[in-house]
Every structure is written in C-alpha cells, then in structure tokens.
Amino acid sequence: MKQNIIWFVAGTFIAAIAFMASNHISYGQVTEDLAPQPVSNESVKIVSPLEGQQVPIGEELIASGESSDDISKDCTVSVIVNNIRPYHTASATGASGPEDFSKWSFTLSSNYTEIIEGRNRITAKLSCPESTRWYSVNAIGVRTGQASASTNVSSNFTPSVLSAINETGTLTPQPEQQVSSTPPSSSGVNSQPAASGENSKTMSVIFDILNKPVSRGSDQNITITVSDAASNESIAGANITGKLLYPGDNYVKDFSGTTDSNGQFAYHWTIGENGDAGELTIEAQVAASGYDSQQARSAFQITKG
C-alpha cells in the first residue's frame, strides 16, 4: 500500500512537471511567432524649390511637395526655414480635400522669416501617428536681377542627381557641384567660395566619410582634405570650423580644427543612441592664407540599427 502511494505521488509530480514544461514551450512559441514591428513606408518630398535653385531674397517663396499621406491616414506636413522655430503647418492641396497632405504647399512670408542671401535650408516634416519623416533642400538666395545675370547654381548638377529621391530619409544624396577645373568629388560634396579677394586662389575641399550609412550608437569618422584647386597640392594649416546638423534639425554639434601637413583634418564622434534616424548634414567653413574662404557640405544617413 505504501509503495502504491509513493508511485502515485511520483506519477503526479512527473505529470505536473510535464504540464508546466508544455505550457512553457507553448508560451515560448507564441512569443517567437509575434510579427516584427513593421518598417514605416511614410515619406515626404519637396518638389519646389529644387536643391541648389536660386530664389530672390526679400520676396515671398512658395514651397510645394508631396507625401505618402492619404485620406485614410492622420498625417500632417509642416515646414521650417533656416532652423527658425517653430515648424509651420503647410496647406494640404491633395485631391481629397483639406486633410489630404499627399500634395502640399507652404508660403514663406515676412510674418515668419525671409529668404536670405546665400544658402537657405528648407525642411519639410511629415508627422504621422506612428512615424515622422523629414526632407530638406537648400535654396540659394540672390538679389533681384542677379539670377538672370549669373549662372544658376542648379545648372552644375547632373539630372540624374537632381532626380534622385531618398524615400526613407530626409534629403536626396548631396549633388556634386563643380567649383573649379578640378573634377567634382564622388563623396557628395557641395562647396563654393565664401569670399573673394584680390590675387587669392581657390581651394578644393573633399569629405571622406567612413561609414555610409551609420547606425545610432555607432562611431563615425570624417576626414576633410583641403588642397589647391589648380595644382592639387595639399594645404597645411587650413582652419576648419564646422557643424553637424542632425536629422530634423533637432540638434547641432560644432567641431573645429586645422589641417595637417597632408592637408587633412580628421574628426571622430559617436552617434547618439536615441536620436532621429535620417540624414545628417556636415557643413564646413575653410580658411587658409592666400585663398578664398570656402564653404563645403556633405551628408550621410543615420539608421536605427
């Protein structure tokens, strides 16, 4: 009798363990079968003005574009110019009515800010319940009459570059712009003289970006090489002052330094783990004795990792 009781207790214990193990395995299978978080397909794009397009200063500017919004979504488009906050809501011009931001426009007036001479950064932001996307272009402000008297900046861009669209980021890859007889860099640099002086020479500024793209929380390295545009000789001792413009214009990081004997300046930093994904723009002001000051730009994508 005693032996039967022992066998009964042992059998019950084994059955209980088997039941618990079965439940644990089933639970594990359920958690593993959960669908991964879907990747957002939302996008926004500025159609006008184009990257590098000349626009008159002191006049109203109408920016227009498109987005992935439709009548079934609850998205809005807003615009910021030259990082002057806050963002301003654009007008929905989609076919489905005033809530349809599949097409949109924004009129820049003096009540908000004005186009300035030189580069003007225009950023459109698409805000949806579960994701946010940005897209930026740089318009060149010129005085009235100057645009027709000078070469339009956009004429220096190849059609294939102008038509390239980054649907998941904020800005198309930086177009190549030729600023001297030296062939444009393949690293996506946009540079132009910042000031001219008598008997001064022109510099060539090239960015070498180590990781393209780079994930959040990872290290990034850029090397800026400065040389004589005519002779291609390295320029040592050139002073570089720069900014890192993070996606969505939400954060700006400054950096500075001097080129070494090889005409190079290297900068290393770590991308924040919790920042926005999208395009980070690098801006650099370069100055060297005997040369025109030079402004240069490049960019790379930050991914969520």
matplotlib code that plots the C-alpha trace (Angstrom):
import matplotlib.pyplot as plt

x = [0.0, 2.8, 4.6, 1.4, 1.1, 4.8, 4.2, 1.0, 2.8, 5.8, 3.5, 1.5, 4.7, 6.1, 2.7, 2.8, 6.3, 5.4, 2.3, 4.4, 7.0, 4.4, 2.9, 6.4, 7.2, 3.8, 4.4, 7.8, 6.5, 3.8, 6.4, 8.7, 5.8, 5.0, 5.3, 8.2, 7.5, 6.6, 9.0, 7.4, 6.8, 5.9, 7.8, 7.8, 9.4, 10.0, 9.2, 9.9, 12.3, 14.9, 18.2, 20.6, 17.9, 18.3, 15.4, 15.0, 15.6, 13.1, 10.2, 7.6, 8.6, 6.1, 7.5, 5.5, 5.8, 4.2, 4.0, 2.6, -0.4, -3.9, -7.5, -7.2, -4.2, -3.9, -0.7, 0.3, 3.2, 5.0, 7.9, 10.8, 13.3, 16.9, 16.1, 13.9, 11.4, 8.6, 7.6, 4.7, 1.9, 1.7, -1.6, -3.0, -3.6, -4.4, -7.4, -9.3, -9.6, -8.1, -6.9, -5.1, -1.4, -0.4, 0.3, 1.0, 2.3, 3.8, 4.1, 7.1, 6.2, 7.9, 5.5, 7.6, 11.0, 12.6, 15.0, 18.5, 21.4, 23.2, 22.1, 18.7, 17.8, 14.1, 12.9, 9.5, 8.4, 5.7, 4.1, 2.0, 0.7, 3.5, 6.3, 7.9, 9.9, 11.9, 13.2, 15.4, 16.7, 19.0, 17.8, 20.3, 19.0, 20.1, 19.3, 16.6, 18.2, 21.2, 19.8, 19.5, 22.9, 24.7, 24.8, 22.0, 23.6, 21.4, 22.9, 26.0, 24.0, 23.6, 19.9, 20.4, 21.4, 18.6, 16.0, 17.3, 14.9, 15.6, 12.1, 13.1, 15.3, 15.1, 17.2, 18.5, 22.2, 24.2, 24.6, 28.1, 28.9, 32.0, 33.6, 36.8, 38.5, 39.1, 36.6, 33.9, 34.3, 32.4, 31.9, 28.9, 30.5, 28.8, 31.3, 31.5, 33.7, 32.5, 34.5, 36.8, 39.9, 42.5, 45.1, 43.6, 43.4, 40.7, 40.7, 39.3, 37.5, 36.7, 34.9, 35.8, 33.0, 34.0, 30.5, 27.7, 25.2, 25.9, 23.6, 22.6, 25.1, 28.0, 31.2, 31.7, 34.8, 35.1, 38.3, 38.3, 41.1, 42.0, 44.1, 44.9, 42.1, 44.6, 47.7, 46.1, 48.8, 47.9, 47.2, 48.5, 47.3, 43.9, 41.4, 38.1, 35.0, 32.1, 28.6, 26.9, 23.1, 21.2, 18.0, 15.0, 17.2, 16.7, 20.4, 23.5, 27.1, 30.0, 33.6, 36.8, 40.4, 43.4, 44.7, 47.9, 51.0, 48.9, 46.1, 43.8, 41.7, 40.1, 37.1, 35.7, 32.5, 29.8, 26.2, 23.7, 21.6, 18.3, 18.3, 16.3, 17.1, 17.6, 20.2, 22.9, 24.4, 28.0, 28.8, 32.4, 33.9, 37.5, 40.0, 43.7, 46.2, 46.2, 43.0, 39.3, 37.4, 35.4, 32.1, 31.6, 28.8, 28.3, 25.9, 25.2, 22.3, 21.8, 19.8, 18.0, 20.4]
y = [0.0, 2.4, 1.6, 2.3, 5.7, 6.6, 5.6, 7.7, 10.8, 10.3, 10.0, 13.0, 15.1, 13.9, 14.8, 18.3, 18.9, 17.8, 20.0, 23.0, 22.3, 22.0, 25.4, 27.0, 25.7, 26.9, 30.3, 30.5, 29.6, 32.3, 35.0, 33.9, 33.9, 37.6, 39.6, 42.1, 45.8, 46.9, 49.3, 52.6, 53.4, 57.0, 59.6, 63.3, 65.2, 68.9, 69.3, 73.1, 74.7, 72.2, 71.6, 74.5, 76.5, 80.3, 82.2, 86.0, 87.4, 89.8, 88.1, 85.5, 82.0, 79.2, 75.7, 72.7, 69.0, 65.5, 62.9, 59.4, 60.8, 59.9, 60.4, 57.2, 58.5, 61.2, 62.8, 66.5, 68.3, 71.3, 73.4, 75.1, 77.5, 78.1, 76.3, 79.2, 77.5, 76.6, 74.5, 76.0, 73.8, 73.6, 73.8, 70.4, 70.6, 66.9, 65.9, 64.5, 67.8, 70.0, 67.0, 65.4, 66.2, 63.9, 67.2, 70.4, 73.9, 76.5, 80.2, 81.8, 85.3, 88.1, 87.2, 84.1, 84.8, 85.8, 84.3, 85.5, 85.9, 82.7, 79.2, 78.7, 75.3, 74.4, 71.3, 69.6, 67.3, 64.6, 63.8, 60.6, 58.8, 56.2, 57.8, 61.0, 61.8, 64.8, 66.1, 69.1, 71.2, 74.1, 77.1, 79.9, 83.4, 86.0, 89.7, 90.6, 90.6, 88.7, 85.3, 86.2, 87.7, 84.7, 81.0, 79.2, 77.0, 74.1, 74.0, 72.5, 69.4, 66.4, 65.5, 62.0, 63.5, 66.1, 63.4, 61.0, 60.7, 59.2, 57.9, 56.9, 59.8, 63.5, 64.6, 63.3, 62.4, 65.6, 66.6, 67.1, 70.7, 71.7, 74.8, 74.8, 72.9, 70.1, 67.2, 67.1, 64.7, 61.4, 61.7, 64.0, 67.4, 70.8, 73.6, 77.2, 80.2, 82.2, 85.4, 86.6, 88.7, 90.1, 87.6, 84.9, 81.3, 78.7, 75.6, 72.2, 70.7, 66.9, 64.9, 61.2, 59.7, 56.3, 54.8, 55.4, 54.7, 54.5, 53.2, 55.0, 54.5, 53.7, 55.6, 57.8, 59.3, 62.0, 63.3, 66.7, 67.1, 70.6, 71.2, 73.8, 73.6, 74.3, 72.3, 69.8, 70.4, 69.8, 72.9, 72.6, 74.8, 75.5, 76.4, 74.4, 75.3, 73.0, 71.9, 68.6, 69.1, 66.1, 64.8, 67.0, 70.0, 68.8, 69.0, 70.8, 69.8, 72.1, 71.0, 72.7, 72.0, 72.6, 70.5, 68.6, 68.5, 66.3, 68.9, 66.7, 67.1, 64.1, 64.2, 61.3, 61.2, 58.8, 59.0, 59.3, 56.1, 57.9, 60.4, 60.5, 58.4, 60.2, 62.4, 64.2, 67.1, 68.2, 71.9, 73.2, 76.7, 76.5, 79.4, 79.5, 82.2, 83.3, 81.5, 82.4, 81.1, 78.1, 76.6, 72.9, 70.4, 66.7, 64.2, 60.6, 58.6, 57.6, 54.3, 52.9, 49.9]
z = [0.0, 1.0, -2.3, -4.3, -2.6, -3.4, -7.0, -7.1, -5.7, -8.0, -11.0, -10.1, -9.7, -13.0, -14.7, -13.2, -14.4, -17.9, -17.9, -16.8, -19.4, -22.1, -21.1, -21.1, -24.6, -25.9, -24.4, -25.9, -29.3, -29.1, -28.3, -31.1, -33.6, -32.9, -36.1, -36.1, -35.9, -39.5, -41.2, -41.9, -45.5, -44.9, -47.0, -47.7, -50.6, -51.5, -55.2, -55.4, -55.0, -56.2, -54.4, -55.3, -57.1, -57.0, -55.4, -55.0, -51.5, -49.9, -51.7, -50.8, -51.6, -52.3, -51.4, -52.5, -52.4, -51.9, -49.2, -48.6, -46.8, -48.0, -46.7, -44.6, -42.6, -40.0, -41.1, -41.5, -43.2, -41.6, -42.7, -41.1, -42.8, -41.7, -38.4, -37.2, -35.0, -34.6, -37.6, -39.6, -40.9, -44.7, -46.7, -47.8, -51.6, -52.2, -54.3, -51.3, -49.5, -46.8, -44.8, -47.7, -47.5, -50.4, -52.1, -50.1, -50.3, -47.9, -48.5, -46.8, -45.8, -43.8, -40.9, -40.3, -41.9, -45.2, -47.7, -47.0, -49.4, -49.8, -48.7, -47.2, -45.7, -46.1, -44.3, -44.6, -41.8, -42.2, -38.9, -38.7, -35.6, -35.7, -37.5, -38.6, -41.8, -42.9, -46.3, -46.8, -49.7, -49.9, -52.0, -52.9, -52.1, -54.7, -55.1, -57.7, -61.2, -60.1, -61.0, -64.7, -64.8, -63.3, -63.8, -62.0, -59.3, -60.3, -63.7, -62.1, -61.0, -63.2, -64.0, -62.5, -59.2, -59.2, -59.8, -57.2, -54.3, -50.9, -50.0, -46.4, -45.4, -45.5, -48.4, -51.6, -51.7, -51.9, -55.6, -57.0, -57.8, -59.7, -58.3, -60.3, -63.1, -60.7, -61.2, -58.6, -55.7, -55.7, -51.9, -52.4, -51.6, -52.4, -51.9, -53.0, -52.3, -49.3, -50.0, -52.8, -52.5, -54.9, -56.0, -53.9, -55.0, -54.9, -52.6, -53.2, -50.2, -50.1, -47.5, -46.8, -44.6, -43.1, -42.5, -45.0, -43.6, -39.8, -37.2, -34.0, -31.1, -33.5, -34.1, -37.1, -38.7, -41.3, -43.0, -44.7, -47.3, -48.4, -51.5, -54.1, -56.8, -59.6, -58.6, -56.3, -53.7, -50.1, -48.0, -44.4, -41.6, -43.1, -40.4, -40.4, -38.5, -38.9, -37.8, -37.8, -38.5, -37.2, -38.8, -38.5, -37.5, -33.9, -32.8, -34.0, -33.0, -33.6, -34.4, -35.4, -36.2, -38.5, -41.5, -41.0, -43.3, -45.7, -45.9, -43.8, -40.8, -39.1, -36.8, -34.7, -32.7, -31.5, -32.9, -30.2, -29.4, -29.0, -31.8, -35.0, -38.0, -41.3, -43.0, -41.1, -42.9, -42.5, -43.0, -43.0, -43.4, -44.5, -44.5, -45.4, -46.1, -49.7, -50.6, -50.9, -47.9, -48.8, -47.7, -48.2, -47.4, -47.4, -45.8, -44.7, -43.4, -39.8, -39.4, -36.4, -36.4]

ax = plt.figure().add_subplot(projection="3d")
ax.plot(x, y, z, "-o")
ax.set_aspect("equal")
plt.show()
